[in-house]
Structure formats: C-alpha cells, structure tokens
Amino acid sequence: MPAAIWALAIATFGIGTTEFVIAGLLPGIATEFGISFSEAGYMATSYALGVFVGAPLLIILGARVRQKTMLVSLMGELSAFVDVHVLLAMGITVLGPAAFFTAITYISPMMTELTGYSNNGVTGILFLFGLGLFIGNLLGGKLADCALMPLLYVTLAGQALVLFAFFFVVESRVASAICVLLMAGFGFASVSPIQRLVMDKARAAGAPNLAAPVNIGLFNQGNAIGAWLGGWVIALGFGFAAPNWVGGILSTFALLLAIASGWLTVTHGVKRKAAMACVAN
C-alpha cells in the first residue's frame, strides 16, 4: 500500500481518537472542573462544531485556485444545495451520526451509575465500541457499492432498534455490552453509504467540489447536536439512560429521510424513462 495511504490512515486514526476520547474522560472532566456530566458533554459539541465550520473553510482556503475563479465556482455550486435530493442526503448525514453520538458521549456515567461497571469495566465497553466501529466501517465500505440504499435502510433501522432496546436493558451488563457493540456497528456501517449518497446527489446537482468537505462538516454537526441533546435530556432530569431513546428517535428520522430519498430517486428514474420513451416515439 502506498505510503500516502498509510499517512492518511494514521491521521484518520488520530482524528477519530480525538473525537471519541471524550466519552471515556467525561467523569474525570466533570470532577476536575466541578461541573455536571451534561456540561462536560458539551465539550464534544464544541469540538464537533469547530470541525463543522473548519472543514469546508480549509478545503476552500487550501485549494490551488485563483480567488476569483474559486468564488465563481462556489456561487455555482452553492445553488445546488437547494436541490431536494441533496437536502435529504444532508439531513441523513446530520441525523444518522447524531443518533449514536447522543448515547456514546455519556456512556461512562451511564455504565457506572446504571449498569454497575467500574471505571476499568468502562474501558472494556469503549473497546467494544471501537471494535463495532471497525467492523461496521469495514462492512459498510464493502457493501455500499453494491447495495447503497438497502444498506442504508438496514443500518439506520438497526441503529434505532438497538438504541431503543439499550434504554430498556441498560441495567444488564451483558445486554449493555452487546448494545454498545451493535450500536457502533450499525452506526458506522451507515457512514460509507451516507457519504456515497451525499456525493452522488451533490455531483448530480452540480456541486462536485463541495460534496466531500460539506459532508464532513454535516457529519460533525450531527455529532454536535447529538452530544448537546444527550446532555440536555440528562440536565432535564430524565436520567443517564435517556440519551438512548433520544438517539433512537434521531435514527428513526434519519431512516424516514432515507426512505423518502429512495422513493424520490425511483420516481425520478421512472419519469425520466417515460420522457425518453415519449421522445423516441
């Protein structure tokens, strides 16, 4: 494998670790600064918002294109983001990641306060979460090319069901561990099809250059929303298990958007074939 790919892989590992490490450090941060768990969780929100703003800016500022040419290109591409297919794909990008980030941000207090794990036990839970991410990302990447929309339906539905189940079985150590593994697996198995969907729809709408950076930004916007919502329901007194059912609702909405996107794609394809047939006749 080329050295450049290894470099990108290592950089991705570092970025991913930075993004998810807050889940294990949350109790220590809350204790150290004398704040609540929900307030500590907002650190994940602020980090994700930084990426949401920074990713597109770095792409734009780092591009080796004359500023006037870049401005004209951006104006043309931004107009593509009012396309309904693009907007639906962007909504899935926000809500899908938001679902599992709502729960995983507060997994440490959830496991220690409700499930009965020790701090060392939480380390094992986070290992299962990482394992689920690895397996889900691997399978999602392999299957996205051959079954994009069916994979998206299955992963978003699976994520929703697991999160709802997690809320009810959170006091069981074994069931909680299984839910964390499956939540991560379904969650990251949806990343590749979501990325492919956004890029395909944005490219079709005339925005090929902004598709990737905007998608990364939206992914992190979802992370920010998820972490904030999880902390919000905890602060309202719904308990440490509440982020699970909130995540389940978010994943359900993402699934509905995916179904709508698939239906519109099929409808558009049928109409286009009918129009071509009329022209041929």
Salt bridges, closest charged atoms under 4 A:
ASP145 OD1 - ARG196 NH1 2.87
ASP200 OD2 - ARG196 NE 2.82
ASP200 OD1 - ARG203 NH1 3.52
